[in-house]
Amino acid sequence: MDAAHSDEKLMLAYARGDLRAFDTLYARSRGMLYRYILRSVTDRAVADELFQETWSRLIAARERYRVEAKFTTWLLQIAHNLVVDHFRRARPQAGAEETEAVMRELDAPESDLPDRALSDFEERRRLQLALDGLPAEQREAFVLRMESGLGLAEIAQLTGTGQETVKSRLRYAFAKIRERLAE
Amino acid sequence: MNSGNSQFERDFESFLSGDDARLEALYRKLPHAEPDARLDSAVHALAQRAVAQPRTHMRTRARWLPVSAAAAVVLIAAGIVLRIGPQMQQRPAALQETAPSATLQSTPAAKMESAPAAKTQSEPAPAPSSPAPAAPAPPPAAAPELRKSEAAPKPAPRAFPAPVATMREAAPAATTDAKSATPAAAAPMRMKRAMTDSAGAQTLAAPAAQDGNVTLYPEHWLANIRQMLRDNQREEALRSLAEFRKRYPDYRLPDDLRDLR
């Protein structure tokens, strides 16, 4: 299958029974989708399950696919719904304040070091911790922005919220991450 | 403070527009998680299975759905006909009980049907269906039993009394020439009449050619004769009473009608 084909054309081709089109589409989207799910649920086993379920639903709905939105948005929307369902089934998450407190406590000894030079590894670790400490909605918006390059409108459509809400979530996420990295 | 805020806003805007190269680079350095080979092959198998399945499966099912629905409707209709048909044939006597006074008049359809019945009456009538004039009491006595056993489960005949009752009101005096037909013999006719001729009520106002009272129980027949007398239809009343005497010679007439000549 020609790599120049758009995701949407590939999806339509697969809906008509072209398995090679699916393979191309899958190869293009698998990493992005998996990281979005993994960073949303932060549990590898759950991520595996939701990843497979996302593709399963896409396959089941292939004949109903219409080119009304970007394929990526459609795919991520399916995943988003599954992630939301997962969180609904799981116990209530810790609130943002509680998470912050835990993180502060964990990092206190290290951040007390006056002449600490942040290694590359340390920066990555902090970013990871900051991401993990974000409330689910903020983390999801941030990951969608960074991982898939989606704009406000697309994230809003995908998550079923308003653009201003998405912007607000991104603003909080961005502020917390910056704060975390600047410590 | 303000400069700090505006700096943050600028950084945030550049993050939104994808120009925050530092954060972007740092994010790309995070563990590049990917699905493992097992997941890849599982998804591929799913996709392959879905394509391999003949899509005609769904279409075949969709095509058969209306056919199955139509067949089901036909079966249900046939079932209803088979179930109700025999009951309808057994029903006349019971119907006569459920609306005895509702059969005062005869519709055109009833007249058409009662004519051949009158002819058969002149023949040696089959005994079981006709309450012999010599024994006028049995019909009312037997009727309650029939009513009990049949009244509840048959919804269709319940719809009949209303239009038939309106027939009676439309032609209260349409009781003249009594010809032949025993009550029991006329019962099936009334049944068919009520079922088949809903428009008959409009034509009922036309004077009946024969005494419709012959199809009634004696008590109701006599009540109609009294009504005729009250309506100054003495001749019709006398004629009807004569017919009554002919049909029920052993019936003990009430005092007010016994000496009526």
Interface residues (C-beta under 8 A of the other chain):
Chain A: Y14 G17 D18 L19 F22 D23 Y26 R30 G31 Y34 R35 L38 R44 A47 D48 F51 Q52 W55 S56 I59 A60 R62 E63 D120 E123 R124 L127 Q128 L131 R145 M146 G149 L152 K167 L170 R171 F174 A175 I177 R178 L181
Chain B: F8 D11 F12 F15 L16 G18 L23 E24 L26 Y27 K29 L30 P31 H32 A33 E34 P35 D36 L39 D40 A42 V43 H44 L46 A47 Q48 A50 V51 R55
